[in-house]
Amino acid sequence: MKIAMIGTGYVGLVTGTCLADSGNDVVCVDIDQAKIERLEHGEIPIYEPGLSELVVRNASAGRLKFTTKTGDAVRTAKLIFIAVGTPTSERPEDKGAADLKFVWKAVEGFAPHLAKDAIVVVKSTVPVGTNAKIYGRLRELTGRDCDVASNPEFLKEGAAVNDFQYPDRVVVGVRTQHAQDTLQELYAPFLRTDKPFLAMTPESAELTKYVANALLSTKISFINEMANLCERLGGDINDVRRGIGHDRRIGFAFLFPGVGYGGSCFPKDVRALAHLARQAGLDPQMLDAVDEVNNRQKHILWHKIQQHFGAQLAGKHFALWGLAFKPKTDDIREAPALTLIDHLLGAGAKVAVHDPEAMENVRAEYGERLIYGHTPMDVLEGADALAINTEWGEFRNPDFDEMRRRMAGPIIFDGRNLYDAAHMQQHGFTYYSIGRVTVRP
């Protein structure tokens, strides 16, 4: 099929590339000329394992192209995907609502070029009712009825290519049998192991995306709150997690305590769903609590640092491992590490940081206010303490003796519970973690 992908952000680039890899002809459109030129030269603007190789291979085969010319991409396309960003509105009165300005700009840009039998597919995460509004707006712009479907994405950053190629399910919201059949044909190569293709109304599909992310966010906030309770009462959250996780009704997924969730999806989707509930006349108490608990959890390492060192932190040297909101990505949007950095800098501390992929994104925000280490060990030189924010694999089995030799103070604030507490005690560290008793040498 001929496909136009409007937007080459995280979702658009992964989706377009994977669809090209299954034999479709895909043209990705973006208004950023510099970004398009980078993509044409095989330079990927985001870090996502496996994506670069797929982009280069499919571009070389001629199945994947990049352009700033919307008309050229849309005019012959059978499917036009909207995959632009829907950030949280900056207007205080909107309180968490999604800002759809990029969606409307995309719709108005491609409407004059839309073929009569083309299907518009909304891939962006949008509030319930947006599909219907796009349908109405296209009718105004084209003078005819246009087929508009919804197809929410469920991609995890760091595993997006695998998630797309081997989905748990494909969800589509459709009004016509033609749209359902076309999308089922498109996704058939990815559903060969009998994973379900779920067709429903556009409104149900729009809700499905928000509800899924809100439930996963709820599990994270719940286990973090229970971890804090464990610390107060002398329990061990790892034991508790195992005790509940083996219950088949609960399971283990998203029950790892830490410093809170971040990224481009969970925070904004929880707030957007809460906003939708308020618009519908409901009081989203649980959604608001999930967001509040998560925001509070982002400060947990800072509170532990204050408790240990007291208020006088000026001149102290802190090393930070992990800046991205999760491993296998360079995404720092709403990353808990940034909350800790802001606290430390505000207190006059010296901060040295390392992350395998997110360093340049952090440098763009903080400039030379931070020290950037090429390796994890580099930032430990003379450090009074180490704080761990992201569970990158390379942090899991370091040389603890070398760490102690480099550090001025053998103190670790582990926001991801990477290490065994007794083992850290044997190596001579004072070790703070999440939901477990602090150990000292």
C-alpha positions in Angstrom: 0.0 0.0 0.0 1.0 3.6 -0.5 1.1 5.3 2.9 1.8 8.9 3.9 3.0 9.4 7.5 2.4 12.9 8.8 5.0 13.5 11.5 8.4 11.9 12.0 8.5 12.0 15.7 8.9 8.9 17.8 5.6 7.3 16.8 5.6 8.4 13.2 9.2 7.3 12.4 8.8 3.9 14.1 5.4 3.2 12.5 6.4 4.4 9.0 9.7 2.4 9.1 8.1 -0.8 10.3 5.3 -0.5 7.7 7.9 0.0 5.0 9.7 -3.0 6.2 6.6 -5.1 5.6 6.6 -4.1 1.9 4.5 -0.9 1.9 5.6 2.3 0.1 5.8 4.9 2.9 6.5 8.6 2.6 7.2 10.4 6.0 6.4 14.1 6.1 7.7 16.7 8.4 7.8 20.5 8.4 11.4 20.5 9.8 13.7 20.6 6.7 16.8 20.0 8.7 15.3 16.9 10.3 14.2 15.5 6.9 17.7 16.1 5.4 19.2 14.2 8.4 16.8 11.3 7.8 17.6 11.2 4.1 21.3 10.8 5.1 20.4 7.9 7.5 20.8 10.0 10.7 18.1 9.1 13.2 17.0 12.0 15.5 16.0 9.6 18.3 17.7 6.7 20.0 15.6 3.5 19.6 17.3 0.1 19.4 17.1 -1.5 16.0 15.5 1.6 14.3 18.5 3.0 12.5 19.2 -0.3 10.7 15.6 -0.5 9.5 15.5 3.1 8.3 18.7 2.6 6.3 17.6 -0.7 4.8 14.2 0.4 3.7 15.3 3.8 2.4 18.0 2.0 0.4 15.3 -0.3 -1.0 13.2 2.7 -2.0 10.2 1.8 0.2 10.8 4.6 2.7 11.1 8.2 1.7 11.2 11.6 3.6 9.9 14.9 2.5 8.6 18.3 3.6 6.1 18.4 0.7 2.7 17.2 2.1 1.0 17.2 -1.3 3.5 14.9 -2.9 3.1 12.4 -0.1 -0.6 12.5 0.2 -1.9 12.8 -3.3 -1.4 9.1 -4.2 -1.6 7.6 -0.7 -4.3 5.1 0.2 -3.7 5.6 3.9 -2.7 8.9 5.6 -1.5 8.5 9.1 -1.6 11.5 11.5 1.3 10.9 13.9 2.0 14.4 15.3 2.6 15.4 18.9 -0.3 16.2 21.2 1.5 17.8 24.2 -0.2 19.0 27.3 -1.7 22.4 26.9 0.3 25.3 28.5 -2.9 27.2 29.3 -3.5 27.0 33.1 -7.3 26.9 32.6 -7.0 23.7 30.5 -5.4 21.7 33.5 -3.9 18.7 31.7 -5.8 18.9 28.4 -4.1 17.7 25.2 -3.1 20.5 22.8 -4.3 19.5 19.3 -2.8 22.4 17.4 -0.4 20.1 15.5 -3.3 17.7 14.6 -5.4 20.6 13.1 -2.4 22.0 11.2 -1.8 18.5 9.7 -5.4 18.1 8.7 -5.6 21.5 7.1 -2.3 20.8 5.3 -3.2 17.5 3.7 -7.0 18.0 3.1 -6.6 19.7 -0.4 -4.5 16.7 -1.6 -6.7 13.9 -0.2 -7.8 11.3 -2.8 -11.5 10.4 -2.7 -10.9 6.8 -1.6 -8.1 7.6 0.9 -8.5 6.7 4.6 -7.2 9.0 7.2 -5.8 7.2 10.3 -5.4 9.0 13.6 -2.3 7.5 15.2 -1.7 10.4 17.6 -3.0 10.1 21.1 -6.1 12.4 21.1 -9.1 13.1 23.4 -12.3 11.2 22.9 -14.3 12.8 20.1 -11.3 14.0 18.1 -11.9 11.5 15.3 -15.4 12.8 14.9 -14.2 16.4 14.8 -11.5 15.5 12.2 -14.3 13.9 10.1 -16.4 17.1 10.4 -13.4 19.3 9.6 -12.4 17.3 6.5 -16.0 17.5 5.3 -15.8 21.3 5.5 -12.5 21.4 3.8 -13.2 18.9 1.0 -16.9 19.1 0.5 -17.3 15.3 0.9 -17.4 12.6 3.4 -13.9 11.2 4.2 -13.1 7.9 5.9 -11.4 8.6 9.3 -10.2 5.8 11.5 -8.4 5.7 14.8 -5.4 3.4 15.5 -3.8 4.1 18.8 -0.2 3.0 19.4 1.1 1.0 22.3 4.8 1.3 21.8 7.3 1.2 24.6 10.3 3.5 24.2 13.3 1.2 24.1 11.4 -1.7 22.6 9.2 0.1 20.0 10.4 -1.8 17.0 9.7 -5.2 18.6 6.4 -3.9 20.0 5.3 -2.9 16.5 6.4 -6.0 14.8 5.1 -8.4 17.5 2.1 -6.6 19.0 -0.1 -7.9 21.8 -3.1 -6.6 19.8 -4.0 -4.1 17.2 -6.8 -1.7 18.0 -8.7 0.2 15.4 -11.7 2.5 15.6 -13.7 2.5 12.4 -17.0 3.7 10.9 -16.9 1.6 7.7 -16.2 -2.0 6.8 -13.9 -0.7 4.1 -11.6 1.0 6.7 -11.7 -2.1 8.9 -10.8 -4.4 6.0 -8.0 -2.1 4.8 -6.4 -1.8 8.2 -6.7 -5.5 8.8 -4.9 -6.2 5.5 -2.2 -3.7 6.5 -1.6 -5.3 9.9 -2.0 -8.9 8.8 1.8 -9.5 8.5 2.2 -8.6 12.2 -0.6 -10.8 13.5 0.5 -14.2 12.2 0.6 -15.7 15.7 -3.1 -15.1 16.2 -2.8 -11.9 18.2 -6.2 -10.1 18.0 -7.2 -7.4 15.6 -9.8 -5.5 17.7 -12.2 -3.3 15.7 -14.5 -0.9 17.7 -15.9 2.6 17.4 -13.5 5.5 17.1 -14.5 6.7 20.6 -13.7 3.4 22.2 -10.3 3.2 20.4 -9.5 6.7 21.6 -10.4 5.8 25.2 -8.5 2.5 25.0 -5.1 4.3 24.6 -5.7 6.6 27.6 -7.1 3.9 29.8 -4.2 1.5 29.2 -1.6 4.1 30.1 -3.6 5.3 33.1 -3.8 1.8 34.5 -0.1 1.1 34.0 0.7 4.5 35.7 -1.6 3.5 38.5 0.4 0.3 39.1 3.6 2.3 39.3 2.3 4.9 41.7 0.7 2.2 43.9 3.9 0.2 44.3 5.9 3.3 45.0 3.5 4.4 47.7 3.6 0.9 49.2 7.5 1.0 49.0 7.4 4.2 51.1 5.2 2.4 53.6 7.6 -0.5 53.7 10.4 1.8 54.7 8.4 3.3 57.5 7.3 0.0 58.9 10.5 -2.0 58.4 9.3 -4.1 55.5 11.1 -4.9 52.3 9.2 -4.0 49.1 11.0 -6.7 47.1 9.6 -9.3 49.4 6.1 -7.7 49.3 6.3 -7.4 45.5 7.1 -11.1 45.2 4.4 -12.0 47.7 1.7 -10.2 45.6 3.1 -10.8 42.1 2.7 -14.5 42.1 -1.1 -13.9 42.4 -2.3 -14.4 38.9 -4.8 -11.7 39.3 -2.0 -9.2 40.0 1.2 -10.3 38.2 4.6 -8.6 38.2 4.5 -6.1 35.4 4.9 -2.5 36.4 5.4 -3.4 40.0 9.0 -2.3 40.4 9.4 0.6 42.9 11.5 3.5 41.9 11.7 7.3 41.6 8.5 7.7 39.5 7.6 7.5 35.9 8.3 10.1 33.2 8.5 10.2 29.4 6.1 11.5 26.8 3.1 9.3 27.5 2.2 8.4 31.0 2.3 11.9 32.6 0.4 13.6 29.9 -2.1 10.8 29.3 -3.1 10.5 32.9 -3.7 14.3 33.1 -5.5 14.3 29.8 -7.8 11.5 30.9 -8.5 13.3 34.2 -9.4 16.4 32.1 -11.8 14.5 30.0 -13.4 13.1 33.1 -13.9 16.6 34.5 -15.4 17.8 31.2 -17.8 14.9 31.5 -18.9 16.1 35.0 -17.0 13.5 36.9 -14.4 13.8 39.7 -11.3 11.8 38.7 -10.0 11.2 42.2 -7.9 8.2 41.4 -6.3 9.7 38.3 -5.4 12.9 40.2 -4.0 10.8 43.0 -1.9 8.7 40.6 -0.4 11.9 39.2 0.1 13.4 42.6 1.9 10.3 44.0 4.1 10.2 41.0 5.1 13.8 41.2 5.9 13.3 44.9 8.0 10.2 44.2 10.3 12.2 41.9 11.6 14.0 45.0 12.3 10.8 47.0 16.1 10.7 46.4 16.4 14.4 47.2 14.6 13.9 50.6 17.0 11.0 51.3 20.0 13.1 50.5 18.7 15.9 52.7 18.2 13.5 55.6 21.7 12.1 55.2 23.7 15.3 54.7 21.5 17.9 56.3 20.7 21.3 54.8 24.3 22.3 54.0 24.9 20.8 50.5 26.7 23.7 49.0 30.1 22.5 47.6 29.2 18.8 47.9 29.9 16.7 44.9 27.2 14.4 43.6 27.5 11.8 40.8 24.4 10.9 38.9 24.0 7.7 36.9 21.1 7.7 34.5 19.3 10.8 33.0 16.8 9.3 30.6 13.4 8.5 32.1 14.0 4.8 31.3 16.7 2.7 29.8 17.2 2.2 26.0 16.1 5.7 25.2 17.5 9.2 25.1 14.1 10.7 26.1 14.4 13.1 29.2 10.8 14.4 29.1 9.6 14.6 32.7 12.5 12.4 33.7 12.9 12.1 37.5 16.7 12.7 37.2 16.0 16.3 36.1 14.0 16.9 39.3 17.0 15.7 41.4 19.5 17.8 39.3 17.4 20.9 39.9 17.3 20.4 43.6 21.1 19.8 43.8 22.0 22.8 41.7 19.6 24.9 43.7 21.4 23.9 46.9 24.8 24.8 45.4 26.1 21.3 44.9 28.4 20.2 42.2 26.8 17.6 39.9 28.5 15.2 37.5 26.3 13.1 35.3 26.5 10.1 33.0 24.0 8.4 30.7 24.7 6.1 27.8 22.3 8.0 25.4 20.7 11.1 27.0 23.8 13.3 27.6 23.3 15.6 24.7 19.6 16.2 25.5 20.6 17.1 29.1 23.4 19.3 27.9 21.0 21.2 25.7 18.9 22.1 28.8 21.7 22.6 31.4 24.7 23.6 29.4 27.9 23.8 31.4 26.2 23.9 34.8 26.8 20.1 35.0 30.0 18.0 34.5 29.5 15.3 31.9 31.4 12.0 32.3 32.3 9.8 29.3 31.9 6.7 31.5 30.1 5.9 34.7 33.4 5.7 36.6 34.5 9.2 35.4 31.8 11.0 37.4 32.6 9.2 40.6 36.0 10.8 41.0 35.9 12.7 44.3 32.1 12.3 44.7 30.5 12.6 48.1 27.7 10.3 47.0 26.2 8.6 43.9 22.5 8.8 42.9 21.1 6.3 40.5 18.0 7.3 38.5 17.8 5.0 35.5 18.3 1.2 35.4 20.6 0.9 32.4 22.1 -2.5 32.1 25.7 -1.3 32.4 25.0 0.0 35.9 24.0 -3.4 37.3 27.4 -5.0 37.8 30.0 -2.3 38.3 33.4 -2.8 40.0 32.4 -1.8 43.6 36.0 -1.8 44.8 36.9 0.7 42.0 33.8 2.8 42.9 34.9 3.0 46.5 38.4 4.0 45.5 37.2 6.9 43.4 34.5 8.2 45.7 35.2 10.6 48.5 32.3 9.1 50.4 31.0 5.5 49.8 27.3 6.5 49.8 24.8 5.4 47.2 21.2 6.6 46.8 19.7 3.9 44.5 16.4 5.0 43.0 16.0 1.7 41.1 17.0 -0.9 43.6 19.7 -2.3 41.4 21.8 -3.9 44.1 21.5 -6.4 46.9 21.6 -4.4 50.2 23.6 -7.0 52.1 26.1 -7.1 49.3 26.5 -3.3 49.4 27.1 -3.4 53.1 29.9 -6.0 52.7 31.5 -3.7 50.1 31.5 -0.9 52.7 28.8 1.4 51.3 26.0 3.2 53.0 23.2 2.2 50.8 19.8 3.9 50.5 17.2 2.3 48.2 13.4 2.4 47.6 11.2 0.5 50.0 14.0 -1.2 51.9 15.9 -0.7 55.1 19.0 1.5 54.7 22.3 -0.4 55.4 25.6 0.9 56.6 29.0 -0.7 56.7 
